[in-house]
Amino acid sequence: MSGPHFDYQIRESARAKYMSLRVTVERGLEVVVPRGFNRTLIPTFLREKHAWVQSALAKVEQARDRRTAEPVEALPIEIALPSVGRKWIVEYEAKRSRRISLTDDGRGRLRICGPVENVAACHAVLGRWAHRQAFTVLIPWLRQLSDETGIAFVQTAIRCQKSRWGSCSSSGTISLNQKLLFVDPDLVRYVLIHELCHMREMNHSRHFWKLVGQFYPDYRLARHRLKEAWFQMPRWTG
């Protein structure tokens, strides 16, 4: 569909209370609306948010240009995880084998062995390594913040999502995106607090943001920085 100079998609959300906008590299501009929302109001909303949408779409286009310029088959030779302040050197060793293996020496060096010309397989094994790192880092961090805030949760899951840093189900499961490893630790803290607060407020109401603000007062800036962070994800992370 198209609005005032913008192409966009409409997505209905059972959790949405109000109309909102989302811009991602993969999907472009999305208008998120509650179920049964009057869609004739969308063009007016887009006109009001014209400057913000234009800026966000420009950043998305820049990110797409960077991806196009980057060789599709590029393999990382260094991996940095700002969330934990660590870096790894990645080495590749071609071997006649049917499978690819990854070894972490525990001293900041990863060795990938096997048919390393299979770039997709290398990306997959790196993704599994990142998943293990996320499980080791993010879940204990969430438990720590649960103790600090006094907000309990039932269980956790680590996922690799394209448009969400985290989510919380009504059954008490908090899911965290393993890509949080690639953002600054204060932003990780914000996401964990955000999802914990959903254990008490399963919405984005004024009461929810007031609760978030008790534990992370500068949440507005964090939300803005997280939108920027999507454009900085290494391509191999998917």
N, C-alpha and C positions, 0 to 999 in steps of 0.2 A: 504494500500500500504506500501511498505518498501523502505527505502533509505539506506545510509551508516550506518548500524547497528541500524536503527530506523524504527519503524512502525509509519506511519503518515496518516492523512486524508488531502485531498485537499478541500478548500472551496473558491469558486469564490465570489468576492464582487464587487458590482457596484461602491462602494466608494473607493476601493483600487486603488492607483496609482502605487504601487510597490509591489513586493513580500515581505511578512513578515511572522514571525513565532509566534504562540501562543501556550502556554502549559497550560492546565487546568486539574484539578483533574477529571472532568467528561469526557472530550474528549481526554485527552492525547495531543499528538503533532498534531497541525494543521498547514498546509501551506496555507496562505491566498494569493490569487493571483487575479489580475484584470481579467475581462472577456476577453477571447480570448488570454490569456497569453500562451506563449510557455512552456509547462510543461516539456519539456526535459531539461530545465535549473535547475529544482528543485534539482536533486542529487548533482550537483556542489555547489549549494547554501548551502545545508545541510552539505557538507564536510567543507565548509568555516566556518560554524557556529557550527561545531561539539562540541567544548568545551562548548559553551553556552547551546546547546540543552542537552548535557549530564548532566550538572549541574541542569538545570530546571527539567528534568525528574526525577532526583534523589530526588529533593525536593517534586515533586508530589507523588512519591512513599512513601516518609516519611509521607506525609499528608494522603495518603490512609491507611497506616499502623496505624496511630493514629485513623482514623475513624473506622477501623476494631476492634481495641482494645477497643474503647469506646462502651459501651452497646447500642444497637440500640434503646432501649426503655428509654434511659436516659432522665430525665427531669431536666432542670436547677433549681437550688435552689438560684442562684444569677445571675443577668444580669448586665453587665457593658457596658456602652456606652461611650467609650473614646472621641467620637466627642463632647460630652457635659460635660464630666468629672463627670458623675453620675453613681450610682449603685442602684440596686433594689434587695431586698430580695423577693424570690418567695415562697409563701406558698400554699399548696394544701389541699383542704377539700373535702373529698368524701361525696357526697349526692346522694340520690335516685332521679334522675332527668333525663330528656331526653336530656338536653342541658347543655353545659358548659358555665360558665360566668367568666369574669375576672374583678376584681375591683382594681383600682389604688387609694391608699389612699392619694396620693399627697405628702407623706413623705418618699418615698423610699421603699414602700412595696406593692407587688402585691399579691392578693388572687385569686386563681382559684378554683371554686366550681363546683361540679357536678360529673359526672362519670369520675373521674380523672385517672382511670385505662386505659381509652382510650387515649393512648399517642398521636396518630395522631391528635385527637381533641384538646388536650392541645397545641400541636405545632401550630395548626391552629389559636387558639385564641391568642397565643403569637405573631404569625405573624401579625395578625390584629392590635394588640397593637403596634408592631414595626412600622407598616405602619402609624398609627396615630402619633406616635412620629416623624417619618420622615417628615410627612406633616407639623407638627408644627415647626420643626427645620430647615429643608433644604430649604423650599420655601422662608421663610423670609431671610435666609442667602443668597440665590441666588439673591433676590431683592436688598439686601444691596450691594452685589458685582456688580450688574448691575449698581447701582448708582455710585459706586466708579470708575468703569472702563469706564462708559459712553456707554456701549454696551447694547442695549435694546433687549428684547425677547418678544415673543407673549404670550405664556402660558407654564405651567409646568405640569408634571405628575410624580407620584411616582410609581415605579415598584419594583418587586423583581426578579432580573435577575441573571443568573448563570455565565455569562462571561463578562458583561459590567458594569462599574461603572456609566456610563451615556451615553446619546446620544442626538443628535440634529437633528431635521428633517428640510427639506427645507422649511416647512411651518412656522418654527419659534417656534416649540414646543421642550422644553428641558425636557428630561426624566431623572430622577435620581433614582439610585438604593437605596432602603431603607437600604441595608447593609452598606452604607456609615456611618451609625450610629456607626458601630463597628470599625472604623479606627480613627486615630489621627486627630485632627482638622485641622492641616496644610495640610494634604492630602485631606481632604474634600474641603478645599479652592482651592487646585490645580484642583480638578475635576470640581468644579463649574466654575472656570476661563477657564478651557479647553473647556467646553461646550459653555460658552458665546462667546469665540473666534470663535467657529464654526458659529456663527451668521454672521460673516464677511468673514470667509474662510471655505467653506464646504469641506475641504480636510485636508491632513496632509503635506502640502507643506512647503517649506522653509519659505514662507511668514507667514504661520500659526504659525509655531514654533517661529518665530521672534515676532509675536504679543503676544503669550503666555508668552514669556520671558520678555516682558515689564511689565507684572503684576505679574509674578512668575518666577524669574530668575533661580531658582534651580529646574526647571521642570524635568530635566533628573534624578535626584536622586528621585524625587517624583514618577516618572513612575516605577522605580525599586522597591521602597518600596511598591507600590500598588500591584505589582505582588506577592510580599511576603504576602501581607495582605489577599489574597484569601485563603491562607492555614490556616489562623487563625480564619475563620468564625465559630461561634458555629453551631453545626450540626442541631439544630432545626430551623435555619434560612432558610434551604432548599438549 
